[in-house]
Amino acid sequence: MEDIVATQADADQVNALVADAAQVLDWCALTEAQLDDEVSGEVIPAMPVELRESYRAAVGQLREFQVRLAQQALADADQRLLSLLASAGWEGPLLEFKLGVLERSGRSAVVDATAPSRGGVRIRRRLLGSFLGALNAALDSLRFVPGVAAIKELKDFVEKAQRPAP
């Protein structure tokens, strides 16, 4: 049986996903970043005010080290990393399916809304939640890429920070 190995083009698509995740995390730090809660009808900040400064510092540190580390590893993927991508299903039909689910979950809409040129627009809370849920599954399966575990962890904390305290 022949070993399946991902290609650099596959790694580039994963790298684009890491960039999208980092962009969404950056957006949550903006003062103007707000979520429309369709259930309650409220508009809430993407990051609670009392956490915003520490979150900005955290996302800055993440960008400086972990995001850069992940993007460098994926941009120049060696044979070992390409093999790991393939073993985690980030090549061929599995890659296409995963990217399709991410798209269906709202990836393009969220990435467009959180683009730096858009500033602090509002996003429907359900749309962001749908994308972050699919992103969660993707980042879980990419933990072997240097830096990705920290990106996923901060994404998880962002989701928890957006929930009201019990």
N, C-alpha and C positions, 0 to 999 in steps of 0.2 A: 504494500500500500504506500502510495506516494504522500510525503508530507505536504500539507497545505500551508502555504505561507501567504500572508497578506502582502500587498504591494505598497509602494510609497504613496500612490494615489489613495489607497484606503487610509493610510496614516494621516494624509492631508485632510481627509474628510473628518476624521476624529479630531484633528487639530482645530478645524473650524468649529466643531462642537465645543471644545474647550474654550475657544475664544468667545463663543456665544454665551456660555455659562458665566465667564468672567464679566462680560458686558452687562448681563442681567444683575449680577452681584454689585457691580459699580453703580448701576441705576438706583438700586435700593438705598444707596447712601445719600442720594440727592434730597435736599430739603423739600423740593417740589414733587418728588415721586409719591404718587398716591394710588390707592386701590379703590375701585368702586365695588362695594359689597352688594351684589344683586339681591341677597336674601334680606339683609337688614335695611338696605337703602342708604347706608352710611358711606361716607368717603373717609378712608383711614390712611394714615401715612404708611408707606411701604416699610419703613423702619420706625418703631416707636421713638418719640422724641428723646426719651431718657437714655436710649441706647445708641443714638445716632453718632455721637462723637467717637465712642469706643469702636463702633462698627466701621466708621470711615477709616480709622487707624488700622483695624484688622484687615479690611479689604485692601488697603494700601500695601500692607505687609504681604498679603497673599499674592497680590499682583506682582510685587517686586521679586518674590522668590518662587513660590509654588507654581503660579501660572507660567512664569517664564521658564521654569524647569520643565514643566510638561510640554510646553510648546517647542522648546529646543529639542527635547527627546523625540517628539513626533516629527519635527521638521527634518531631522537627520536620522530617521529610524534605522537602527542596525538590524541585522538578521535575527537576533534574539527577540527584539521588540516586535518585529514583523511576525515572527512565529507565535508570540504571545497574543498579538492582536487576532491572529487566525484562530488560535485555540479558544479565545473568548468570543468568537463569532463576529468579529469586526472585519469581515471580508465576504465577498460573494453575495449570495441570496440573503444570508442573515444580516449583513450590513445594510443591504437595500431595505429589508423589512424594518430594521431598527430605525433607520433614517426616515422611513415612511411613517412609522408610529410617532416619532418626534415631530414630524411635520403636521400630522393629523392632530397632535396634542396642542398645537398652536405655536410651534417654534418660530416660524416666519413672522407671525403677527407680534409676538413678544419681542423678538429681536428688532423688528422695525420700530416698535413703540419705545424701546429702551435705547435706541441709537443716540449717541452723544448730540447729534444735530437736532434731535427732537426735544431735548431738555427734559423737564419733569412732567411729562404727560401722565394722564391717568390710564390705568389698565384695569380691566375687569378682574376682580380677585379670582373668579373661577377660571379664567383663561390662564392667568399666571400659575395658579395651582395645578392646572392640568399639565402645563409644560414642565413645571418643576417635578411633578410626579414621574413623568416619563424620563426626564433628565436624571432623576434619582436612580432608576434602573440602569441607565446607560453608564453613569459614573461608578455605580457599584461594580459593574463588569470590567471597568478600566482601572481598578485600584492598583494594578501592577505598573502603570505608567507613573514615573516619578512626579510627585506634586498633586496628582488627581485625588488622592484620599483627603488631603486638606481642603481642596476645592469642594468636594462633596460634603465634608463636615461643615464648612461655613454655609453652604446652601441649606443643609439641614437646620442649622441654627437660625437662619433667616426665616424659614418656614415656621419654626417654633416661636420666634419673636413676633410674628404677625398674628398669632392666635391670642385671644384674650386670656388673661389669667383666670384660673378656676375660682 
